[in-house]
């Protein structure tokens, strides 16, 4: 069973299953997160829905680039959770299956291309408080010890990246 965060499903309501891929992006002791500004500021782990015919890994790379302007490498799946929510942009009630990955932000190509998004670096503890949904907060708090250093961090990444936090 995949752990659920947030409200339980409402009896009698139909939910559309929506798979998504989201990333915990540590670097230099901070996390790269995205803020979706419309309708209100909403801090989130970068990521989003897996399109038809797309793999979760391809969706993750696409979404992180669109929402943060960064390329990633060293992707590794670290967990999953689900949420039952209304998605106003699609007009549907969804059971969101959130596949969670850890990756390294390796190269900033520019600002986010996704409208109404901005990229932000923050301490893991701050992210664990400010991320908008309980699942994202849990992931940030549980994995805050990773901090961007360790087996997946390489000197080459540090030397070739154009923008550090």
Backbone torsions as a table, in degrees:
resi	resn	phi	psi	omega
1	UNK	NA	134.8	177.9
2	UNK	-85.1	130.7	-179.6
3	UNK	-58.9	137.8	178.5
4	UNK	-104.2	140.4	171.5
5	UNK	-120.3	146.9	180.0
6	UNK	86.9	-166.8	-175.1
7	UNK	-65.4	147.1	174.7
8	UNK	-71.7	163.7	177.9
9	UNK	-63.9	144.4	178.8
10	UNK	-82.1	134.2	178.4
11	UNK	-60.5	135.0	177.6
12	UNK	83.5	-6.8	178.9
13	UNK	-93.0	136.2	175.9
14	UNK	-87.9	132.7	179.0
15	UNK	-117.2	139.4	174.7
16	UNK	-94.3	128.8	177.7
17	UNK	-73.4	128.5	-178.6
18	UNK	-129.0	108.9	178.1
19	UNK	-82.0	140.4	178.1
20	UNK	-141.4	157.6	179.0
21	UNK	-123.2	127.7	-174.3
22	UNK	-132.4	151.3	-172.9
23	UNK	-124.8	136.4	165.7
24	UNK	-92.3	118.3	-170.9
25	UNK	-120.0	82.2	179.8
26	UNK	-83.8	146.3	175.4
27	UNK	-165.3	127.3	177.0
28	UNK	58.6	32.7	178.9
29	UNK	81.8	6.7	-179.6
30	UNK	-128.3	166.6	177.5
31	UNK	-115.1	140.5	174.0
32	UNK	-91.3	120.9	178.4
33	UNK	-125.9	169.7	177.3
34	UNK	-118.1	152.4	174.5
35	UNK	-120.1	122.1	174.4
36	UNK	-95.5	119.7	-170.5
37	UNK	-89.8	-9.0	-175.5
38	UNK	-119.8	123.8	11.1
39	UNK	-85.0	-24.7	177.6
40	UNK	-135.2	157.8	177.8
41	UNK	-56.7	131.9	-173.0
42	UNK	-145.5	104.0	179.1
43	UNK	-77.7	136.8	-175.1
44	UNK	-144.6	158.0	165.3
45	UNK	-69.3	136.0	178.8
46	UNK	-61.0	140.4	178.1
47	UNK	148.5	-173.9	179.5
48	UNK	173.7	-164.6	-172.7
49	UNK	-66.6	147.4	174.8
50	UNK	-89.0	118.0	-178.7
51	UNK	-74.2	156.2	177.4
52	UNK	-54.4	132.3	179.9
53	UNK	81.8	-1.0	-177.5
54	UNK	-103.6	143.1	175.1
55	UNK	-83.7	157.6	176.1
56	UNK	-57.6	-36.7	-179.7
57	UNK	-65.5	-44.7	177.0
58	UNK	-64.1	-41.0	178.0
59	UNK	-60.9	-41.6	-179.9
60	UNK	-60.7	-49.6	179.2
61	UNK	-59.4	-44.4	-179.6
62	UNK	-63.3	-49.0	-176.3
63	UNK	-66.0	-43.1	179.0
64	UNK	-60.7	-44.0	179.0
65	UNK	-63.1	-46.2	-179.1
66	UNK	-63.0	-39.7	-173.1
67	UNK	-90.2	-18.9	-177.7
68	UNK	-125.8	-22.7	-173.9
69	UNK	83.7	6.9	-176.9
70	UNK	-108.5	144.7	167.3
71	UNK	-88.7	152.7	-178.8
72	UNK	-127.9	160.6	175.3
73	UNK	-147.3	175.3	177.3
74	UNK	61.7	38.0	-175.2
75	UNK	-72.0	133.5	179.1
76	UNK	-144.0	129.1	178.6
77	UNK	-72.7	133.3	-178.7
78	UNK	-120.3	-6.6	179.1
79	UNK	167.1	-169.9	178.8
80	UNK	-159.9	153.9	170.6
81	UNK	-151.0	171.0	178.7
82	UNK	-132.1	155.3	179.2
83	UNK	-140.2	146.0	174.2
84	UNK	-109.4	112.3	-172.5
85	UNK	-144.4	160.8	169.7
86	UNK	-90.3	133.0	179.3
87	UNK	-109.3	95.6	-174.8
88	UNK	-62.1	-29.7	-179.5
89	UNK	-66.1	-22.0	178.5
90	UNK	-113.3	-9.4	-178.6
91	UNK	66.6	33.0	-177.7
92	UNK	-130.7	155.7	166.4
93	UNK	-91.7	130.8	-173.1
94	UNK	-129.7	145.9	163.5
95	UNK	-95.8	102.6	-178.3
96	UNK	-85.7	120.0	173.7
97	UNK	-96.2	109.5	-174.0
98	UNK	-101.3	104.3	175.8
99	UNK	-83.2	125.7	-174.3
100	UNK	-108.3	129.8	179.7
101	UNK	-121.6	156.6	169.7
102	UNK	-113.2	134.9	179.7
103	UNK	-149.6	166.3	177.0
104	UNK	-104.1	127.2	170.1
105	UNK	-70.5	120.4	-172.1
106	UNK	-112.4	-27.6	-177.0
107	UNK	-152.0	122.3	176.5
108	UNK	-86.4	119.8	179.9
109	UNK	-92.6	-18.4	-178.9
110	UNK	156.3	-168.2	179.0
111	UNK	-71.5	164.8	177.2
112	UNK	-57.7	141.2	176.9
113	UNK	-90.4	-16.2	178.8
114	UNK	-74.1	126.2	179.7
115	UNK	-57.6	144.1	175.9
116	UNK	63.7	25.3	176.4
117	UNK	-120.9	146.8	171.7
118	UNK	-140.0	151.2	-178.8
119	UNK	-98.4	142.1	-177.4
120	UNK	-140.5	141.0	173.1
121	UNK	-100.7	134.2	176.5
122	UNK	-149.6	157.7	176.3
123	UNK	-63.2	147.0	-179.1
124	UNK	-55.2	-39.7	178.8
125	UNK	-64.0	-39.0	177.2
126	UNK	-65.4	-42.6	177.8
127	UNK	-62.0	-40.9	-179.6
128	UNK	-63.0	-22.0	176.7
129	UNK	-91.9	-35.8	-169.8
130	UNK	-95.7	-19.9	-179.9
131	UNK	-61.5	142.6	-167.0
132	UNK	-75.0	-26.5	-178.5
133	UNK	-117.6	153.2	-174.1
134	UNK	-61.6	-34.4	178.8
135	UNK	-64.2	-47.1	177.8
136	UNK	-61.6	-42.9	179.7
137	UNK	-61.8	-41.6	178.9
138	UNK	-61.4	-46.8	-179.6
139	UNK	-61.4	-45.2	-179.5
140	UNK	-62.4	-43.5	-179.4
141	UNK	-68.6	-42.6	-176.3
142	UNK	-68.4	-31.5	-175.8
143	UNK	-110.3	15.6	-177.1
144	UNK	-64.8	-22.6	179.6
145	UNK	-68.9	-13.5	-177.1
146	UNK	-69.5	-41.4	171.2
147	UNK	53.2	2.4	175.7
148	UNK	95.8	-5.9	177.7
149	UNK	-114.9	164.1	-179.7
150	UNK	120.5	-159.0	-170.7
151	UNK	-59.8	-30.5	-176.6
152	UNK	-88.6	-10.1	-178.5
153	UNK	-87.9	135.5	180.0
154	UNK	-129.4	152.5	177.8
155	UNK	-60.8	-37.6	-180.0
156	UNK	-59.7	-41.4	178.5
157	UNK	-61.2	-45.6	-179.4
158	UNK	-62.1	-36.7	-176.3
159	UNK	-79.3	-26.4	-173.6
160	UNK	-99.3	-9.4	-177.6
161	UNK	-79.5	141.1	-174.9
162	UNK	-88.8	-15.6	-176.0
163	UNK	-146.5	110.9	177.7
164	UNK	-100.2	155.4	174.7
165	UNK	-65.8	NA	NA
